[in-house]
Amino acid sequence: MTELTSAPKTADEITELFRGAIRSGQLGDGERLPTVRQTARDLAVAQATAAKAYKTLEQEGLVVTRTAAGTRVAPGASRAPQAVIERIRAVAEASEEANIPLDDVIAIMRTLWRAR
């Protein structure tokens, strides 16, 4: 899983964590996610919170859950185009060098996205 400055505590934050890991290719197609129970334990949240995040990921088509096979990254879900990942990586590095907090970077990106 990705390194965090603070662990996600809500289902939306957990969803965002896994969505980013899948879209960036850190979790590849077919790769198994931890169980809901393990995710809840690792992040110190209720199992229902972790289960809600997994359900959202499944509804978005990013993961597939099968009995006895667990939850795996859906085929074709794991990577944004390389050019996008490289640009995002450059933004992350520049933001870190400028000491701009992640929340501010995300707010800026959302504003620019909506203004297109």
C-alpha positions in Angstrom: 0.0 0.0 0.0 1.1 3.6 -0.4 2.8 5.6 2.3 0.7 8.1 4.1 1.3 11.1 6.2 -1.9 10.3 8.1 -3.9 7.1 7.8 -7.3 7.3 6.2 -10.2 7.0 8.6 -13.3 7.3 6.5 -14.6 5.0 3.8 -14.1 7.8 1.2 -10.5 8.3 2.3 -9.8 4.5 2.1 -11.5 4.4 -1.4 -9.2 7.3 -2.5 -6.1 5.5 -1.2 -6.9 2.3 -3.1 -8.1 4.2 -6.2 -4.8 6.0 -6.4 -2.8 2.8 -5.8 -4.7 1.1 -8.6 -4.7 4.0 -11.1 -1.0 4.6 -10.6 -0.1 1.0 -11.1 1.1 0.4 -7.6 -1.6 -2.3 -7.5 -1.7 -4.2 -10.8 -4.5 -5.9 -12.7 -5.4 -9.1 -10.9 -3.5 -8.2 -7.7 -5.2 -9.2 -4.5 -6.2 -6.5 -2.0 -5.9 -7.2 1.7 -9.1 -8.6 3.2 -11.6 -6.2 4.6 -10.7 -7.4 8.1 -7.0 -6.8 7.5 -7.6 -3.4 6.0 -9.7 -2.4 9.0 -7.0 -3.7 11.4 -4.2 -2.0 9.5 -6.0 1.4 9.3 -7.6 1.1 12.8 -11.1 1.5 11.4 -14.3 -0.5 11.8 -14.8 -3.4 9.4 -18.0 -1.7 8.1 -15.9 1.3 7.1 -13.4 -0.8 5.2 -16.2 -2.8 3.6 -18.0 0.3 2.4 -14.7 1.5 0.7 -14.4 -1.9 -1.0 -18.0 -1.8 -2.1 -17.4 1.7 -3.7 -14.3 0.4 -5.5 -16.3 -2.5 -6.8 -19.2 -0.2 -8.0 -16.6 1.9 -9.8 -15.3 -1.2 -11.6 -11.8 -0.9 -10.1 -12.0 -4.2 -8.2 -13.8 -7.6 -8.4 -14.8 -9.6 -5.4 -15.2 -13.3 -5.6 -16.0 -15.7 -2.8 -12.9 -17.6 -1.8 -10.7 -15.6 -4.2 -11.0 -12.3 -2.3 -10.9 -8.9 -3.8 -8.7 -8.3 -6.8 -7.9 -5.3 -9.1 -10.2 -5.5 -12.1 -8.7 -6.2 -15.5 -7.7 -3.0 -17.2 -8.2 -0.8 -14.1 -4.6 -0.6 -12.9 -2.9 2.2 -14.9 -3.6 5.7 -16.1 -1.6 6.5 -19.2 2.1 6.8 -18.5 2.2 10.5 -19.6 -0.4 11.4 -17.0 1.4 9.5 -14.3 4.7 11.2 -15.2 3.1 14.7 -15.0 1.4 13.9 -11.7 4.7 12.6 -10.4 6.4 15.9 -11.5 3.7 17.9 -9.7 4.1 15.9 -6.6 7.9 16.4 -6.6 7.6 20.2 -7.3 4.9 20.5 -4.6 7.1 18.7 -2.1 10.1 20.9 -2.9 7.9 24.0 -2.4 6.5 22.6 0.9 2.9 22.7 -0.5 0.7 20.4 1.5 -1.1 17.6 -0.3 -4.6 18.9 0.5 -3.6 22.2 -1.1 -2.3 20.5 -4.2 -5.5 18.5 -4.5 -7.6 21.7 -4.0 -5.6 23.4 -6.8 -6.0 20.5 -9.1 -9.8 20.3 -8.5 -10.2 24.0 -9.2 -8.2 23.8 -12.4 -10.0 20.7 -13.5 -13.4 22.3 -13.0 -12.2 25.5 -14.8 -11.4 23.6 -18.1 
